[in-house]
Amino acid sequence: MGNELGAVVIQEVGLRDGLQRLSSIMPTDDKKRWINTAYSAGVRHMELASFGVIGGLPQLVDGAELVTHARSLAGLVITAVTTDEAGARAALACGVHRIVAPISASALHSLSNVRLTPREMIEEFRKIRELRDRMDAARSTKVVAALATALGCAYKGTVPHGEVCDVALQAVDAGCDELALADTTGLATPDKVAELIENLWPFCSDKLKTAHFHNTCGLGLVLLQ
């Protein structure tokens, strides 16, 4: 979900966030049909690939082919996820429009997920942004810092808002174009979301444009309101 001039934009993320959790592997041609069907239904924003370390998952190794296919669809905004400079280089070479790097506000989750502390992941993000800036053909690609576990951590439980704000400010200092709130655990409630945004707003309202929610507790659509 993104916010631009008051309009709410719904982004399809199943091809990346959904498939990476499955033990089975969907054939590439079926993924292309998924893209085409979503596009025919009017979807114009899709997160459909991962690159680098996380792109090495068997379910996601065809990311470059999917991006190439998606680029043939007029007006489709393509997002890819990466946690490292090598992945960003591959994503930029494919011509994605947005790169999302997950930066956890929870040190325990960050170490488990990417084997880096939040501060070390910020430095990786800075390298990704600097790489984008050096590539003339990629200057229009947005780099997005996704604040993972911003609304709860499976290892830590509640993540204090001060820690989320600290990571957000570091991401802004590292040159992010946008900040995204990620409900990694799927346990967010409307009150929690509103309270966190209220805390973040004074510091980074111009960057805070995206939120990533799950429907774990049946609140996915409610959280958008």
Buried (B, 14 or more C-beta within 10 A) or exposed (E): BBEEEEEEBEBBBEBBBEBBEEEEBBEBEEBBEBBBEBBEEEBBBBBBBBBBBBBEBEBBBBBBBBBEBBBEBEEBBBBBBBBBBBBBBBBBBBBBBBBBBBBBBBBBBBBEBBEBEBEBBBEBBBBBBBBBEEEEEBEEBBBBBBBBBBBBBBBBEEBEBEBBBBBBBBBBEBBBBBBBBBBBBBBBBEEBBEEBBEBBEEBBEEBBBBBBBBEEEEBBEBBEE
